[in-house]
Amino acid sequence: MESRPPQPHHNEPRDREPEYPRHSHHHPSAIGHWTRTIGALVPLVVGEVVKEPDKRWRFIRIASVALAVINEASYAYQVQKDCDERERERREYRR
């Protein structure tokens, strides 16, 4: 069996093209971190505070939807900010 030559490794920053950086985590911001943390803790807190089962589930569902909206809004803001920054860099490069 014939061995193949090793493939180039493209994880080094010098190997990446500046226009196409390596994909980052979905939410690199602090807001994304805190919304996920709060989302994990909401059922525990609501379960301790609200004793009536129907109200408990209602508050958990409302909190889940609210946190999902905040999470997606912060992601959309981050993407828009990154796009604006890349566009600004492209305009400066063309000058």
C-alpha positions in Angstrom: 0.0 0.0 0.0 1.4 3.4 -1.0 1.4 6.2 1.6 0.2 9.6 0.7 2.1 12.8 1.3 0.9 14.8 4.4 -1.7 17.4 3.7 -1.0 21.0 4.6 -2.2 22.2 7.9 -4.3 25.4 7.7 -4.9 26.1 11.4 -2.1 28.5 11.8 -3.0 32.2 11.6 -0.4 32.9 8.9 -2.0 30.3 6.7 -5.4 32.0 6.8 -6.4 34.6 4.3 -7.4 37.9 6.0 -10.7 38.0 4.2 -11.8 34.6 5.4 -10.9 34.1 9.1 -11.5 30.9 10.9 -15.1 30.4 12.0 -15.5 31.6 15.6 -18.0 30.4 18.2 -21.6 31.2 17.7 -21.6 33.8 20.5 -18.2 35.1 21.4 -19.7 38.0 23.3 -20.4 38.2 27.0 -24.1 38.6 26.3 -24.2 35.2 24.5 -22.5 33.6 27.5 -24.8 35.1 30.0 -28.0 34.3 28.1 -27.0 30.7 27.9 -26.0 30.6 31.6 -29.3 32.3 32.6 -31.2 29.9 30.3 -29.8 27.0 32.1 -30.6 28.4 35.6 -34.1 29.7 34.9 -35.9 26.3 35.4 -34.1 25.9 38.8 -34.9 29.4 40.0 -38.5 29.3 38.8 -39.0 25.9 40.2 -38.0 27.1 43.7 -39.9 30.4 43.5 -43.2 29.4 41.9 -44.9 26.4 43.6 -48.0 26.1 41.3 -47.2 23.7 38.5 -49.2 25.5 35.7 -47.6 28.9 36.5 -44.2 27.3 36.8 -44.3 25.9 33.3 -45.7 29.1 31.9 -42.9 31.2 33.4 -40.3 28.8 32.2 -41.7 28.9 28.7 -41.9 32.7 28.7 -38.3 33.0 30.0 -37.1 30.5 27.4 -38.6 32.5 24.5 -37.4 35.8 25.9 -33.8 34.5 26.3 -33.9 33.0 22.8 -34.9 36.4 21.4 -32.1 38.2 23.3 -29.6 35.5 22.2 -30.5 35.9 18.5 -30.6 39.7 18.7 -27.1 39.8 20.2 -25.9 37.4 17.5 -27.5 39.5 14.7 -25.9 42.6 16.2 -22.5 40.9 16.3 -22.8 39.7 12.7 -23.8 43.1 11.5 -20.9 44.7 13.3 -18.5 42.2 11.8 -19.9 42.8 8.3 -19.6 46.6 8.7 -16.0 46.2 9.9 -15.1 44.0 7.0 -16.7 46.4 4.6 -14.8 49.3 6.1 -11.5 47.3 5.8 -12.3 46.5 2.1 -12.9 50.2 1.4 -9.7 51.2 3.1 -7.8 48.5 1.2 -9.1 49.7 -2.2 -7.9 53.3 -1.6 
